[in-house]
Amino acid sequence: MKKFEYKLLDTRSGFFSGFDYKQLNEHLNQLGALGWEMVAMVSVTTAGTAASFLITLKREIQ
């Protein structure tokens, strides 16, 4: 049976605080090169406007 590990990225804090799309794209590509696959992206809204994103990634454990 395959086993996976998961990672959550929140664009409101840490590395992505004040993020731009180019920076986010580059970081996701770096994670993809390490075997991470994005499986979900949820928009977190405040007053009807997208304030941030919560991104879920997974990769197979060898």
PDB file of N, CA, C and O in Angstrom:
ATOM      1  N   MET A   1       0.839  -1.168   0.000  1.00  0.00           N
ATOM      2  CA  MET A   1       0.000   0.000   0.000  1.00  0.00           C
ATOM      3  C   MET A   1       0.901   1.254   0.000  1.00  0.00           C
ATOM      4  O   MET A   1       1.899   1.309   0.718  1.00  0.00           O
ATOM      5  N   LYS A   2       0.541   2.228  -0.793  1.00  0.00           N
ATOM      6  CA  LYS A   2       1.287   3.479  -0.838  1.00  0.00           C
ATOM      7  C   LYS A   2       1.043   4.275   0.433  1.00  0.00           C
ATOM      8  O   LYS A   2      -0.046   4.237   1.007  1.00  0.00           O
ATOM      9  N   LYS A   3       2.079   5.000   0.866  1.00  0.00           N
ATOM     10  CA  LYS A   3       1.965   5.880   2.030  1.00  0.00           C
ATOM     11  C   LYS A   3       2.363   7.287   1.598  1.00  0.00           C
ATOM     12  O   LYS A   3       3.244   7.473   0.758  1.00  0.00           O
ATOM     13  N   PHE A   4       1.689   8.274   2.194  1.00  0.00           N
ATOM     14  CA  PHE A   4       1.934   9.665   1.824  1.00  0.00           C
ATOM     15  C   PHE A   4       2.195  10.510   3.063  1.00  0.00           C
ATOM     16  O   PHE A   4       1.774  10.176   4.170  1.00  0.00           O
ATOM     17  N   GLU A   5       2.901  11.612   2.842  1.00  0.00           N
ATOM     18  CA  GLU A   5       3.017  12.647   3.865  1.00  0.00           C
ATOM     19  C   GLU A   5       2.410  13.911   3.272  1.00  0.00           C
ATOM     20  O   GLU A   5       2.354  14.074   2.053  1.00  0.00           O
ATOM     21  N   TYR A   6       1.958  14.801   4.148  1.00  0.00           N
ATOM     22  CA  TYR A   6       1.245  16.000   3.715  1.00  0.00           C
ATOM     23  C   TYR A   6       1.890  17.255   4.289  1.00  0.00           C
ATOM     24  O   TYR A   6       2.507  17.228   5.354  1.00  0.00           O
ATOM     25  N   LYS A   7       1.732  18.345   3.562  1.00  0.00           N
ATOM     26  CA  LYS A   7       2.272  19.645   3.975  1.00  0.00           C
ATOM     27  C   LYS A   7       1.212  20.691   3.698  1.00  0.00           C
ATOM     28  O   LYS A   7       0.585  20.672   2.639  1.00  0.00           O
ATOM     29  N   LEU A   8       1.002  21.607   4.638  1.00  0.00           N
ATOM     30  CA  LEU A   8       0.080  22.730   4.449  1.00  0.00           C
ATOM     31  C   LEU A   8       0.875  24.026   4.356  1.00  0.00           C
ATOM     32  O   LEU A   8       1.768  24.271   5.167  1.00  0.00           O
ATOM     33  N   LEU A   9       0.554  24.845   3.379  1.00  0.00           N
ATOM     34  CA  LEU A   9       1.148  26.174   3.235  1.00  0.00           C
ATOM     35  C   LEU A   9       0.049  27.201   3.401  1.00  0.00           C
ATOM     36  O   LEU A   9      -1.010  27.083   2.785  1.00  0.00           O
ATOM     37  N   ASP A  10       0.286  28.198   4.217  1.00  0.00           N
ATOM     38  CA  ASP A  10      -0.672  29.278   4.438  1.00  0.00           C
ATOM     39  C   ASP A  10      -0.014  30.566   3.970  1.00  0.00           C
ATOM     40  O   ASP A  10       1.024  30.962   4.501  1.00  0.00           O
ATOM     41  N   THR A  11      -0.609  31.222   2.983  1.00  0.00           N
ATOM     42  CA  THR A  11       0.009  32.424   2.423  1.00  0.00           C
ATOM     43  C   THR A  11      -0.127  33.643   3.335  1.00  0.00           C
ATOM     44  O   THR A  11       0.351  34.722   2.986  1.00  0.00           O
ATOM     45  N   ARG A  12      -0.768  33.494   4.493  1.00  0.00           N
ATOM     46  CA  ARG A  12      -0.904  34.627   5.418  1.00  0.00           C
ATOM     47  C   ARG A  12       0.310  34.817   6.310  1.00  0.00           C
ATOM     48  O   ARG A  12       0.479  35.885   6.898  1.00  0.00           O
ATOM     49  N   SER A  13       1.161  33.800   6.421  1.00  0.00           N
ATOM     50  CA  SER A  13       2.255  33.896   7.387  1.00  0.00           C
ATOM     51  C   SER A  13       3.543  33.305   6.832  1.00  0.00           C
ATOM     52  O   SER A  13       3.548  32.672   5.776  1.00  0.00           O
ATOM     53  N   GLY A  14       4.613  33.516   7.547  1.00  0.00           N
ATOM     54  CA  GLY A  14       5.897  32.922   7.221  1.00  0.00           C
ATOM     55  C   GLY A  14       6.436  33.375   5.878  1.00  0.00           C
ATOM     56  O   GLY A  14       6.409  34.561   5.547  1.00  0.00           O
ATOM     57  N   PHE A  15       6.920  32.422   5.120  1.00  0.00           N
ATOM     58  CA  PHE A  15       7.557  32.681   3.830  1.00  0.00           C
ATOM     59  C   PHE A  15       6.668  33.482   2.892  1.00  0.00           C
ATOM     60  O   PHE A  15       7.162  34.336   2.155  1.00  0.00           O
ATOM     61  N   PHE A  16       5.369  33.223   2.904  1.00  0.00           N
ATOM     62  CA  PHE A  16       4.464  33.838   1.941  1.00  0.00           C
ATOM     63  C   PHE A  16       3.817  35.128   2.420  1.00  0.00           C
ATOM     64  O   PHE A  16       3.007  35.705   1.694  1.00  0.00           O
ATOM     65  N   SER A  17       4.145  35.595   3.610  1.00  0.00           N
ATOM     66  CA  SER A  17       3.539  36.821   4.108  1.00  0.00           C
ATOM     67  C   SER A  17       3.826  37.954   3.119  1.00  0.00           C
ATOM     68  O   SER A  17       4.985  38.259   2.838  1.00  0.00           O
ATOM     69  N   GLY A  18       2.782  38.566   2.601  1.00  0.00           N
ATOM     70  CA  GLY A  18       2.943  39.609   1.588  1.00  0.00           C
ATOM     71  C   GLY A  18       3.395  39.025   0.259  1.00  0.00           C
ATOM     72  O   GLY A  18       4.120  39.682  -0.488  1.00  0.00           O
ATOM     73  N   PHE A  19       2.975  37.794  -0.050  1.00  0.00           N
ATOM     74  CA  PHE A  19       3.430  37.062  -1.234  1.00  0.00           C
ATOM     75  C   PHE A  19       3.014  37.740  -2.527  1.00  0.00           C
ATOM     76  O   PHE A  19       2.082  38.544  -2.569  1.00  0.00           O
ATOM     77  N   ASP A  20       3.736  37.387  -3.577  1.00  0.00           N
ATOM     78  CA  ASP A  20       3.282  37.714  -4.915  1.00  0.00           C
ATOM     79  C   ASP A  20       3.188  36.391  -5.697  1.00  0.00           C
ATOM     80  O   ASP A  20       3.803  35.397  -5.312  1.00  0.00           O
ATOM     81  N   TYR A  21       2.436  36.387  -6.765  1.00  0.00           N
ATOM     82  CA  TYR A  21       2.176  35.147  -7.493  1.00  0.00           C
ATOM     83  C   TYR A  21       3.444  34.551  -8.097  1.00  0.00           C
ATOM     84  O   TYR A  21       3.579  33.329  -8.156  1.00  0.00           O
ATOM     85  N   LYS A  22       4.365  35.386  -8.542  1.00  0.00           N
ATOM     86  CA  LYS A  22       5.617  34.875  -9.117  1.00  0.00           C
ATOM     87  C   LYS A  22       6.401  34.116  -8.053  1.00  0.00           C
ATOM     88  O   LYS A  22       6.911  33.027  -8.317  1.00  0.00           O
ATOM     89  N   GLN A  23       6.500  34.676  -6.862  1.00  0.00           N
ATOM     90  CA  GLN A  23       7.210  34.035  -5.763  1.00  0.00           C
ATOM     91  C   GLN A  23       6.520  32.728  -5.362  1.00  0.00           C
ATOM     92  O   GLN A  23       7.191  31.725  -5.119  1.00  0.00           O
ATOM     93  N   LEU A  24       5.199  32.732  -5.293  1.00  0.00           N
ATOM     94  CA  LEU A  24       4.444  31.535  -4.955  1.00  0.00           C
ATOM     95  C   LEU A  24       4.672  30.454  -6.009  1.00  0.00           C
ATOM     96  O   LEU A  24       4.897  29.293  -5.667  1.00  0.00           O
ATOM     97  N   ASN A  25       4.615  30.824  -7.271  1.00  0.00           N
ATOM     98  CA  ASN A  25       4.825  29.887  -8.372  1.00  0.00           C
ATOM     99  C   ASN A  25       6.216  29.259  -8.294  1.00  0.00           C
ATOM    100  O   ASN A  25       6.358  28.047  -8.456  1.00  0.00           O
ATOM    101  N   GLU A  26       7.231  30.068  -8.050  1.00  0.00           N
ATOM    102  CA  GLU A  26       8.603  29.567  -7.951  1.00  0.00           C
ATOM    103  C   GLU A  26       8.748  28.588  -6.786  1.00  0.00           C
ATOM    104  O   GLU A  26       9.395  27.550  -6.922  1.00  0.00           O
ATOM    105  N   HIS A  27       8.151  28.916  -5.653  1.00  0.00           N
ATOM    106  CA  HIS A  27       8.247  28.047  -4.483  1.00  0.00           C
ATOM    107  C   HIS A  27       7.523  26.720  -4.725  1.00  0.00           C
ATOM    108  O   HIS A  27       8.031  25.662  -4.352  1.00  0.00           O
ATOM    109  N   LEU A  28       6.344  26.769  -5.345  1.00  0.00           N
ATOM    110  CA  LEU A  28       5.619  25.530  -5.649  1.00  0.00           C
ATOM    111  C   LEU A  28       6.400  24.670  -6.637  1.00  0.00           C
ATOM    112  O   LEU A  28       6.398  23.445  -6.512  1.00  0.00           O
ATOM    113  N   ASN A  29       7.062  25.273  -7.606  1.00  0.00           N
ATOM    114  CA  ASN A  29       7.892  24.515  -8.543  1.00  0.00           C
ATOM    115  C   ASN A  29       9.075  23.863  -7.831  1.00  0.00           C
ATOM    116  O   ASN A  29       9.443  22.734  -8.155  1.00  0.00           O
ATOM    117  N   GLN A  30       9.672  24.559  -6.870  1.00  0.00           N
ATOM    118  CA  GLN A  30      10.769  23.980  -6.085  1.00  0.00           C
ATOM    119  C   GLN A  30      10.276  22.772  -5.290  1.00  0.00           C
ATOM    120  O   GLN A  30      10.947  21.741  -5.237  1.00  0.00           O
ATOM    121  N   LEU A  31       9.102  22.905  -4.675  1.00  0.00           N
ATOM    122  CA  LEU A  31       8.535  21.787  -3.924  1.00  0.00           C
ATOM    123  C   LEU A  31       8.180  20.634  -4.856  1.00  0.00           C
ATOM    124  O   LEU A  31       8.362  19.472  -4.493  1.00  0.00           O
ATOM    125  N   GLY A  32       7.682  20.933  -6.043  1.00  0.00           N
ATOM    126  CA  GLY A  32       7.376  19.900  -7.028  1.00  0.00           C
ATOM    127  C   GLY A  32       8.617  19.108  -7.423  1.00  0.00           C
ATOM    128  O   GLY A  32       8.549  17.893  -7.612  1.00  0.00           O
ATOM    129  N   ALA A  33       9.742  19.793  -7.545  1.00  0.00           N
ATOM    130  CA  ALA A  33      11.004  19.123  -7.873  1.00  0.00           C
ATOM    131  C   ALA A  33      11.441  18.181  -6.750  1.00  0.00           C
ATOM    132  O   ALA A  33      12.209  17.247  -6.981  1.00  0.00           O
ATOM    133  N   LEU A  34      10.950  18.431  -5.536  1.00  0.00           N
ATOM    134  CA  LEU A  34      11.269  17.580  -4.391  1.00  0.00           C
ATOM    135  C   LEU A  34      10.228  16.462  -4.206  1.00  0.00           C
ATOM    136  O   LEU A  34      10.288  15.704  -3.238  1.00  0.00           O
ATOM    137  N   GLY A  35       9.282  16.372  -5.140  1.00  0.00           N
ATOM    138  CA  GLY A  35       8.297  15.301  -5.090  1.00  0.00           C
ATOM    139  C   GLY A  35       6.944  15.685  -4.530  1.00  0.00           C
ATOM    140  O   GLY A  35       6.051  14.841  -4.456  1.00  0.00           O
ATOM    141  N   TRP A  36       6.765  16.952  -4.128  1.00  0.00           N
ATOM    142  CA  TRP A  36       5.480  17.399  -3.581  1.00  0.00           C
ATOM    143  C   TRP A  36       4.512  17.692  -4.720  1.00  0.00           C
ATOM    144  O   TRP A  36       4.893  18.274  -5.735  1.00  0.00           O
ATOM    145  N   GLU A  37       3.265  17.288  -4.544  1.00  0.00           N
ATOM    146  CA  GLU A  37       2.201  17.531  -5.510  1.00  0.00           C
ATOM    147  C   GLU A  37       1.086  18.313  -4.819  1.00  0.00           C
ATOM    148  O   GLU A  37       0.610  17.914  -3.756  1.00  0.00           O
ATOM    149  N   MET A  38       0.673  19.425  -5.423  1.00  0.00           N
ATOM    150  CA  MET A  38      -0.428  20.196  -4.850  1.00  0.00           C
ATOM    151  C   MET A  38      -1.727  19.447  -5.117  1.00  0.00           C
ATOM    152  O   MET A  38      -2.022  19.092  -6.258  1.00  0.00           O
ATOM    153  N   VAL A  39      -2.508  19.205  -4.057  1.00  0.00           N
ATOM    154  CA  VAL A  39      -3.762  18.469  -4.211  1.00  0.00           C
ATOM    155  C   VAL A  39      -4.983  19.333  -3.932  1.00  0.00           C
ATOM    156  O   VAL A  39      -6.097  18.966  -4.307  1.00  0.00           O
ATOM    157  N   ALA A  40      -4.789  20.477  -3.278  1.00  0.00           N
ATOM    158  CA  ALA A  40      -5.923  21.365  -3.011  1.00  0.00           C
ATOM    159  C   ALA A  40      -5.410  22.770  -2.727  1.00  0.00           C
ATOM    160  O   ALA A  40      -4.315  22.964  -2.201  1.00  0.00           O
ATOM    161  N   MET A  41      -6.240  23.743  -3.095  1.00  0.00           N
ATOM    162  CA  MET A  41      -5.945  25.139  -2.796  1.00  0.00           C
ATOM    163  C   MET A  41      -7.277  25.799  -2.461  1.00  0.00           C
ATOM    164  O   MET A  41      -8.200  25.815  -3.276  1.00  0.00           O
ATOM    165  N   VAL A  42      -7.364  26.341  -1.254  1.00  0.00           N
ATOM    166  CA  VAL A  42      -8.604  26.937  -0.776  1.00  0.00           C
ATOM    167  C   VAL A  42      -8.374  28.427  -0.546  1.00  0.00           C
ATOM    168  O   VAL A  42      -7.395  28.824   0.085  1.00  0.00           O
ATOM    169  N   SER A  43      -9.269  29.228  -1.054  1.00  0.00           N
ATOM    170  CA  SER A  43      -9.212  30.669  -0.847  1.00  0.00           C
ATOM    171  C   SER A  43      -9.839  31.009   0.492  1.00  0.00           C
ATOM    172  O   SER A  43     -10.964  30.599   0.779  1.00  0.00           O
ATOM    173  N   VAL A  44      -9.114  31.757   1.312  1.00  0.00           N
ATOM    174  CA  VAL A  44      -9.627  32.233   2.592  1.00  0.00           C
ATOM    175  C   VAL A  44     -10.075  33.667   2.363  1.00  0.00           C
ATOM    176  O   VAL A  44      -9.264  34.523   2.008  1.00  0.00           O
ATOM    177  N   THR A  45     -11.361  33.934   2.564  1.00  0.00           N
ATOM    178  CA  THR A  45     -11.891  35.266   2.260  1.00  0.00           C
ATOM    179  C   THR A  45     -12.174  36.079   3.514  1.00  0.00           C
ATOM    180  O   THR A  45     -12.517  35.553   4.573  1.00  0.00           O
ATOM    181  N   THR A  46     -12.016  37.378   3.343  1.00  0.00           N
ATOM    182  CA  THR A  46     -12.359  38.346   4.376  1.00  0.00           C
ATOM    183  C   THR A  46     -13.185  39.434   3.705  1.00  0.00           C
ATOM    184  O   THR A  46     -12.727  40.070   2.756  1.00  0.00           O
ATOM    185  N   ALA A  47     -14.383  39.644   4.188  1.00  0.00           N
ATOM    186  CA  ALA A  47     -15.291  40.650   3.627  1.00  0.00           C
ATOM    187  C   ALA A  47     -15.495  40.439   2.126  1.00  0.00           C
ATOM    188  O   ALA A  47     -15.575  41.400   1.360  1.00  0.00           O
ATOM    189  N   GLY A  48     -15.581  39.159   1.710  1.00  0.00           N
ATOM    190  CA  GLY A  48     -15.853  38.847   0.312  1.00  0.00           C
ATOM    191  C   GLY A  48     -14.663  38.926  -0.610  1.00  0.00           C
ATOM    192  O   GLY A  48     -14.818  38.744  -1.817  1.00  0.00           O
ATOM    193  N   THR A  49     -13.472  39.193  -0.087  1.00  0.00           N
ATOM    194  CA  THR A  49     -12.265  39.309  -0.899  1.00  0.00           C
ATOM    195  C   THR A  49     -11.274  38.233  -0.479  1.00  0.00           C
ATOM    196  O   THR A  49     -11.101  37.975   0.713  1.00  0.00           O
ATOM    197  N   ALA A  50     -10.625  37.609  -1.451  1.00  0.00           N
ATOM    198  CA  ALA A  50      -9.623  36.586  -1.138  1.00  0.00           C
ATOM    199  C   ALA A  50      -8.473  37.230  -0.384  1.00  0.00           C
ATOM    200  O   ALA A  50      -7.765  38.074  -0.931  1.00  0.00           O
ATOM    201  N   ALA A  51      -8.286  36.837   0.864  1.00  0.00           N
ATOM    202  CA  ALA A  51      -7.236  37.407   1.701  1.00  0.00           C
ATOM    203  C   ALA A  51      -5.968  36.561   1.655  1.00  0.00           C
ATOM    204  O   ALA A  51      -4.859  37.079   1.792  1.00  0.00           O
ATOM    205  N   SER A  52      -6.142  35.252   1.463  1.00  0.00           N
ATOM    206  CA  SER A  52      -4.993  34.350   1.427  1.00  0.00           C
ATOM    207  C   SER A  52      -5.426  33.015   0.860  1.00  0.00           C
ATOM    208  O   SER A  52      -6.593  32.816   0.522  1.00  0.00           O
ATOM    209  N   PHE A  53      -4.468  32.098   0.759  1.00  0.00           N
ATOM    210  CA  PHE A  53      -4.740  30.756   0.277  1.00  0.00           C
ATOM    211  C   PHE A  53      -4.171  29.743   1.257  1.00  0.00           C
ATOM    212  O   PHE A  53      -3.127  29.978   1.867  1.00  0.00           O
ATOM    213  N   LEU A  54      -4.851  28.629   1.406  1.00  0.00           N
ATOM    214  CA  LEU A  54      -4.359  27.497   2.166  1.00  0.00           C
ATOM    215  C   LEU A  54      -4.124  26.391   1.130  1.00  0.00           C
ATOM    216  O   LEU A  54      -5.056  25.945   0.460  1.00  0.00           O
ATOM    217  N   ILE A  55      -2.876  25.963   1.012  1.00  0.00           N
ATOM    218  CA  ILE A  55      -2.471  25.015  -0.019  1.00  0.00           C
ATOM    219  C   ILE A  55      -2.088  23.688   0.638  1.00  0.00           C
ATOM    220  O   ILE A  55      -1.310  23.665   1.591  1.00  0.00           O
ATOM    221  N   THR A  56      -2.636  22.592   0.128  1.00  0.00           N
ATOM    222  CA  THR A  56      -2.319  21.266   0.630  1.00  0.00           C
ATOM    223  C   THR A  56      -1.481  20.540  -0.420  1.00  0.00           C
ATOM    224  O   THR A  56      -1.843  20.480  -1.595  1.00  0.00           O
ATOM    225  N   LEU A  57      -0.345  19.987   0.033  1.00  0.00           N
ATOM    226  CA  LEU A  57       0.531  19.221  -0.843  1.00  0.00           C
ATOM    227  C   LEU A  57       0.717  17.830  -0.263  1.00  0.00           C
ATOM    228  O   LEU A  57       0.574  17.629   0.943  1.00  0.00           O
ATOM    229  N   LYS A  58       1.036  16.868  -1.125  1.00  0.00           N
ATOM    230  CA  LYS A  58       1.346  15.522  -0.650  1.00  0.00           C
ATOM    231  C   LYS A  58       2.500  14.964  -1.463  1.00  0.00           C
ATOM    232  O   LYS A  58       2.752  15.399  -2.587  1.00  0.00           O
ATOM    233  N   ARG A  59       3.202  13.991  -0.882  1.00  0.00           N
ATOM    234  CA  ARG A  59       4.187  13.229  -1.621  1.00  0.00           C
ATOM    235  C   ARG A  59       4.264  11.831  -1.042  1.00  0.00           C
ATOM    236  O   ARG A  59       4.018  11.607   0.144  1.00  0.00           O
ATOM    237  N   GLU A  60       4.610  10.906  -1.907  1.00  0.00           N
ATOM    238  CA  GLU A  60       4.681   9.511  -1.512  1.00  0.00           C
ATOM    239  C   GLU A  60       5.913   9.292  -0.645  1.00  0.00           C
ATOM    240  O   GLU A  60       6.985   9.832  -0.917  1.00  0.00           O
ATOM    241  N   ILE A  61       5.742   8.495   0.398  1.00  0.00           N
ATOM    242  CA  ILE A  61       6.856   8.107   1.260  1.00  0.00           C
ATOM    243  C   ILE A  61       7.435   6.841   0.672  1.00  0.00           C
ATOM    244  O   ILE A  61       6.711   5.872   0.446  1.00  0.00           O
ATOM    245  N   GLN A  62       8.726   6.835   0.421  1.00  0.00           N
ATOM    246  CA  GLN A  62       9.396   5.667  -0.172  1.00  0.00           C
ATOM    247  C   GLN A  62       9.794   4.668   0.880  1.00  0.00           C
ATOM    248  O   GLN A  62      10.367   3.628   0.558  1.00  0.00           O
TER     249      GLN A  62
END
